Amino acid sequence: MKEYTFFENVYAVVKLIPEGRITSYGAIAVYLGAKRSARMVGWALNASLNDNLNIPAHRVTNRNGLLTGKKYFSTPKKMQELLEKEGINVQNDRVEKFKDLFWDPSIELL
């Protein structure tokens, strides 16, 4: 059986986030059993953008719904555009109704 890297595990979780929903770096880290590794989740998602892996990284924000990863997308507004295309409203780089749209892998992937 193949052992997956942390980055590969992050990608597998992010691919499961439904369209129109969002999660946080920290929620993914907790789900993967690496509670203090939210920043590493961010590094994985940044790498996915550079490698054209087709990972929906735009669906991952910080714990307050802020688009902290937007600077890693092809343009400063690309992350917001992708979210809005899925029906998620963003104001001042923050997801509106964050709590209502939040997808927690620790609950959803039981």
GROMACS elastic network, one bead per residue, 0.5 to 0.9 nm:
[ bonds ]
;  ai    aj funct       b0    kb
    4     7     6  0.80731   500
    4     8     6  0.59158   500
    4     9     6  0.64146   500
    5     8     6  0.51507   500
    5     9     6  0.62881   500
    5    10     6  0.86916   500
    6     9     6  0.50771   500
    6    10     6  0.62352   500
    6    11     6  0.87111   500
    6    32     6  0.83326   500
    6    40     6  0.86974   500
    6    41     6  0.83723   500
    6    44     6  0.81488   500
    7    10     6  0.50359   500
    7    11     6  0.62538   500
    7    12     6  0.86826   500
    7    40     6  0.83647   500
    7    41     6  0.73298   500
    7    43     6  0.84378   500
    7    44     6  0.51590   500
    7    45     6  0.79881   500
    7    47     6  0.87113   500
    7    48     6  0.87370   500
    8    11     6  0.50558   500
    8    12     6  0.62066   500
    8    13     6  0.87834   500
    8    44     6  0.82864   500
    9    12     6  0.50718   500
    9    13     6  0.63986   500
    9    14     6  0.87067   500
    9    32     6  0.75226   500
   10    13     6  0.52875   500
   10    14     6  0.61792   500
   10    15     6  0.86392   500
   10    28     6  0.70363   500
   10    29     6  0.80875   500
   10    32     6  0.78126   500
   10    41     6  0.65108   500
   10    44     6  0.69887   500
   10    45     6  0.78461   500
   11    14     6  0.51001   500
   11    15     6  0.60888   500
   11    16     6  0.88090   500
   11    44     6  0.77806   500
   11    45     6  0.75559   500
   11    48     6  0.79926   500
   11    53     6  0.88950   500
   11    55     6  0.64434   500
   11    56     6  0.87037   500
   11    57     6  0.86428   500
   12    15     6  0.53531   500
   12    16     6  0.68346   500
   12    55     6  0.87079   500
   13    16     6  0.53304   500
   13    17     6  0.70365   500
   13    28     6  0.72439   500
   13    31     6  0.88439   500
   13    32     6  0.88257   500
   13   105     6  0.75029   500
   14    17     6  0.54266   500
   14    18     6  0.89526   500
   14    23     6  0.86437   500
   14    28     6  0.80937   500
   14    45     6  0.89124   500
   14    55     6  0.67993   500
   14    56     6  0.65052   500
   14    57     6  0.69193   500
   14    59     6  0.77945   500
   14    60     6  0.78548   500
   15    18     6  0.80534   500
   15    54     6  0.87523   500
   15    55     6  0.61155   500
   15    56     6  0.63905   500
   15    57     6  0.86039   500
   16   105     6  0.86920   500
   16   109     6  0.89738   500
   17    20     6  0.85595   500
   17    21     6  0.65785   500
   17    22     6  0.68937   500
   17    23     6  0.76354   500
   17    56     6  0.80801   500
   17    59     6  0.73126   500
   17    60     6  0.89580   500
   17   103     6  0.70232   500
   17   104     6  0.89912   500
   17   105     6  0.81931   500
   18    21     6  0.56071   500
   18    22     6  0.78997   500
   18    59     6  0.87996   500
   18   103     6  0.81655   500
   19    22     6  0.81883   500
   19    56     6  0.89520   500
   19    59     6  0.81382   500
   19    83     6  0.88304   500
   19    86     6  0.62476   500
   19    87     6  0.88119   500
   20    59     6  0.81397   500
   20    83     6  0.73009   500
   20    84     6  0.86702   500
   20    85     6  0.86873   500
   20    87     6  0.59821   500
   20    88     6  0.60761   500
   20   101     6  0.73964   500
   21    59     6  0.67824   500
   21    83     6  0.88548   500
   21    86     6  0.84002   500
   21    88     6  0.77069   500
   21    98     6  0.89546   500
   21   100     6  0.87820   500
   21   101     6  0.50284   500
   21   102     6  0.60821   500
   21   103     6  0.60735   500
   22    58     6  0.82974   500
   22    60     6  0.57044   500
   22    61     6  0.72567   500
   22    65     6  0.84093   500
   22    83     6  0.88834   500
   22    88     6  0.88250   500
   22    95     6  0.88464   500
   22    98     6  0.77558   500
   22   101     6  0.59854   500
   22   102     6  0.51323   500
   22   103     6  0.56192   500
   22   104     6  0.85475   500
   23    26     6  0.84637   500
   23    27     6  0.66787   500
   23    28     6  0.75888   500
   23    59     6  0.63773   500
   23    60     6  0.50054   500
   23    61     6  0.63253   500
   23    62     6  0.80917   500
   23    63     6  0.80572   500
   23    65     6  0.82621   500
   23    98     6  0.88500   500
   23   101     6  0.81382   500
   23   102     6  0.53540   500
   23   103     6  0.51142   500
   23   104     6  0.62928   500
   23   105     6  0.80614   500
   24    27     6  0.52031   500
   24    28     6  0.65161   500
   24    29     6  0.87207   500
   24    38     6  0.82485   500
   24    59     6  0.82042   500
   24    60     6  0.50445   500
   24    62     6  0.51035   500
   24    63     6  0.53937   500
   24    64     6  0.82444   500
   24    65     6  0.75295   500
   24   102     6  0.81363   500
   24   103     6  0.84217   500
   24   104     6  0.82336   500
   25    28     6  0.53800   500
   25    29     6  0.63178   500
   25    30     6  0.88115   500
   25    37     6  0.82707   500
   25    39     6  0.71344   500
   25    40     6  0.84442   500
   25    41     6  0.57238   500
   25    42     6  0.63483   500
   25    60     6  0.62593   500
   25    61     6  0.63809   500
   25    62     6  0.59600   500
   25    63     6  0.72361   500
   26    30     6  0.61085   500
   26    31     6  0.85327   500
   26    34     6  0.89508   500
   26    35     6  0.69390   500
   26    36     6  0.76059   500
   26    37     6  0.71481   500
   26    39     6  0.80233   500
   26    41     6  0.78085   500
   26    62     6  0.74318   500
   26    63     6  0.68264   500
   27    30     6  0.51535   500
   27    31     6  0.61803   500
   27    32     6  0.86656   500
   27    35     6  0.81666   500
   27    38     6  0.78278   500
   27    63     6  0.81045   500
   27   103     6  0.87595   500
   27   104     6  0.62912   500
   27   105     6  0.68785   500
   27   106     6  0.74931   500
   28    31     6  0.50815   500
   28    32     6  0.62302   500
   28    33     6  0.87396   500
   28    34     6  0.85754   500
   28    35     6  0.85306   500
   28    37     6  0.89062   500
   28    38     6  0.73895   500
   28    41     6  0.72561   500
   28    60     6  0.89938   500
   28   104     6  0.78985   500
   28   105     6  0.66604   500
   28   106     6  0.80970   500
   29    32     6  0.51423   500
   29    33     6  0.63594   500
   29    34     6  0.50205   500
   29    35     6  0.52016   500
   29    36     6  0.69903   500
   29    37     6  0.55389   500
   29    38     6  0.53877   500
   29    39     6  0.87548   500
   29    40     6  0.82307   500
   29    41     6  0.65739   500
   30    33     6  0.51186   500
   30    34     6  0.54832   500
   30    36     6  0.77088   500
   30    37     6  0.80613   500
   30    38     6  0.82321   500
   30   105     6  0.87710   500
   30   106     6  0.75518   500
   31    34     6  0.74571   500
   31    35     6  0.78220   500
   31   104     6  0.84531   500
   31   105     6  0.61657   500
   31   106     6  0.51858   500
   31   107     6  0.89914   500
   31   109     6  0.88774   500
   32    35     6  0.77363   500
   32   106     6  0.87958   500
   33    36     6  0.89871   500
   34    37     6  0.54480   500
   34    38     6  0.80809   500
   35    38     6  0.71979   500
   36    39     6  0.79993   500
   36    40     6  0.87921   500
   37    40     6  0.51315   500
   37    41     6  0.64638   500
   37    42     6  0.88492   500
   38    41     6  0.50663   500
   38    42     6  0.64908   500
   38    43     6  0.88626   500
   38    62     6  0.87814   500
   39    43     6  0.63757   500
   39    44     6  0.87484   500
   40    44     6  0.62122   500
   40    45     6  0.86526   500
   41    44     6  0.50732   500
   41    45     6  0.63263   500
   41    46     6  0.86561   500
   42    45     6  0.51185   500
   42    46     6  0.61198   500
   42    47     6  0.85910   500
   42    60     6  0.86582   500
   42    69     6  0.74272   500
   43    46     6  0.50279   500
   43    47     6  0.61741   500
   43    48     6  0.86187   500
   44    47     6  0.51265   500
   44    48     6  0.62576   500
   44    49     6  0.89378   500
   45    49     6  0.65280   500
   45    50     6  0.88991   500
   45    55     6  0.77296   500
   45    56     6  0.87856   500
   45    57     6  0.58289   500
   45    60     6  0.87180   500
   45    69     6  0.86505   500
   46    49     6  0.53603   500
   46    50     6  0.66464   500
   46    51     6  0.89023   500
   46    57     6  0.80464   500
   46    69     6  0.77655   500
   46    72     6  0.62273   500
   46    73     6  0.82499   500
   47    50     6  0.51228   500
   47    51     6  0.61889   500
   47    52     6  0.86604   500
   47    53     6  0.88588   500
   48    51     6  0.51296   500
   48    52     6  0.60940   500
   48    53     6  0.54279   500
   48    54     6  0.74752   500
   48    55     6  0.64476   500
   48    57     6  0.78332   500
   49    52     6  0.53100   500
   49    53     6  0.67242   500
   49    54     6  0.76915   500
   49    55     6  0.75055   500
   49    57     6  0.76960   500
   49    72     6  0.75070   500
   49    73     6  0.70136   500
   49    74     6  0.86343   500
   50    53     6  0.80583   500
   50    72     6  0.86077   500
   50    73     6  0.88587   500
   51    54     6  0.86269   500
   52    55     6  0.79178   500
   54    57     6  0.85202   500
   55    58     6  0.84671   500
   56    59     6  0.59798   500
   56    60     6  0.80981   500
   57    60     6  0.56700   500
   57    61     6  0.87012   500
   57    69     6  0.86379   500
   57    79     6  0.84069   500
   58    61     6  0.75554   500
   58    67     6  0.83377   500
   58    69     6  0.80168   500
   58    70     6  0.79785   500
   58    73     6  0.86159   500
   58    78     6  0.85351   500
   58    79     6  0.52436   500
   58    80     6  0.77447   500
   58    82     6  0.67073   500
   58    83     6  0.66436   500
   59    79     6  0.83860   500
   59    82     6  0.85991   500
   59    83     6  0.69767   500
   60    65     6  0.83917   500
   60    67     6  0.80166   500
   60    69     6  0.81897   500
   61    64     6  0.75303   500
   61    65     6  0.52908   500
   61    66     6  0.56656   500
   61    67     6  0.53004   500
   61    68     6  0.63815   500
   61    69     6  0.70052   500
   61    94     6  0.87368   500
   61    95     6  0.84904   500
   62    65     6  0.53910   500
   62    66     6  0.54609   500
   62    67     6  0.68087   500
   62    68     6  0.63665   500
   62    69     6  0.83179   500
   63    66     6  0.74457   500
   64    94     6  0.77311   500
   64    95     6  0.83406   500
   64    98     6  0.75207   500
   64    99     6  0.89089   500
   65    68     6  0.85705   500
   65    93     6  0.83088   500
   65    94     6  0.52970   500
   65    95     6  0.50916   500
   65    96     6  0.78279   500
   65    97     6  0.88635   500
   65    98     6  0.58046   500
   65    99     6  0.85442   500
   65   102     6  0.89047   500
   66    69     6  0.84910   500
   66    92     6  0.86026   500
   66    93     6  0.57258   500
   66    95     6  0.64522   500
   67    70     6  0.55527   500
   67    71     6  0.87555   500
   67    79     6  0.75005   500
   67    80     6  0.77463   500
   67    90     6  0.89209   500
   67    93     6  0.54091   500
   67    94     6  0.60558   500
   67    95     6  0.76589   500
   68    71     6  0.74187   500
   68    93     6  0.80638   500
   69    72     6  0.58403   500
   69    73     6  0.75785   500
   69    79     6  0.80319   500
   70    73     6  0.56147   500
   70    74     6  0.87633   500
   70    75     6  0.79783   500
   70    76     6  0.58713   500
   70    77     6  0.71022   500
   70    78     6  0.72389   500
   70    79     6  0.55376   500
   70    80     6  0.77662   500
   70    93     6  0.86494   500
   71    74     6  0.79623   500
   71    75     6  0.73039   500
   71    76     6  0.55621   500
   71    77     6  0.85477   500
   71    79     6  0.86645   500
   72    75     6  0.79488   500
   72    76     6  0.79173   500
   72    79     6  0.89271   500
   73    76     6  0.65961   500
   73    77     6  0.80650   500
   73    78     6  0.61005   500
   73    79     6  0.65048   500
   74    77     6  0.84481   500
   74    78     6  0.64995   500
   74    79     6  0.87221   500
   75    78     6  0.52321   500
   75    79     6  0.80890   500
   76    79     6  0.73676   500
   76    80     6  0.84267   500
   77    80     6  0.54030   500
   77    81     6  0.61330   500
   77    82     6  0.87600   500
   78    82     6  0.61656   500
   78    83     6  0.86495   500
   79    82     6  0.52540   500
   79    83     6  0.63295   500
   79    84     6  0.86799   500
   80    83     6  0.51282   500
   80    84     6  0.60666   500
   80    85     6  0.84942   500
   80    88     6  0.85889   500
   80    89     6  0.83242   500
   80    90     6  0.65543   500
   80    93     6  0.74671   500
   80    95     6  0.88354   500
   81    84     6  0.51262   500
   81    85     6  0.60689   500
   81    86     6  0.87703   500
   81    90     6  0.89918   500
   82    85     6  0.50977   500
   82    86     6  0.66579   500
   82    88     6  0.87471   500
   83    86     6  0.52100   500
   83    87     6  0.65953   500
   83    88     6  0.52158   500
   83    89     6  0.72639   500
   83    90     6  0.77729   500
   83    95     6  0.87585   500
   84    89     6  0.56385   500
   84    90     6  0.71226   500
   85    88     6  0.72933   500
   86    89     6  0.88918   500
   88    95     6  0.70364   500
   88    96     6  0.74093   500
   88    97     6  0.85981   500
   88   101     6  0.82584   500
   89    94     6  0.84837   500
   89    95     6  0.60133   500
   89    96     6  0.55430   500
   89    97     6  0.80697   500
   90    93     6  0.60167   500
   90    94     6  0.53459   500
   90    96     6  0.56108   500
   91    94     6  0.53717   500
   91    95     6  0.65527   500
   91    96     6  0.67196   500
   92    95     6  0.84703   500
   94    98     6  0.82375   500
   95    98     6  0.54335   500
   95   101     6  0.88304   500
   96    99     6  0.85368   500
   96   100     6  0.88613   500
   96   101     6  0.86709   500
   97   100     6  0.53187   500
   97   101     6  0.63371   500
   97   102     6  0.85698   500
   98   101     6  0.52475   500
   98   102     6  0.58562   500
   99   102     6  0.51458   500
   99   103     6  0.87216   500
  100   103     6  0.86821   500
  103   106     6  0.89549   500
  103   107     6  0.81974   500
  103   108     6  0.70965   500
  104   107     6  0.55015   500
  104   108     6  0.59380   500
  104   109     6  0.81628   500
  105   109     6  0.52206   500
  105   110     6  0.79157   500
  106   109     6  0.58448   500
  106   110     6  0.65332   500
  107   110     6  0.58184   500
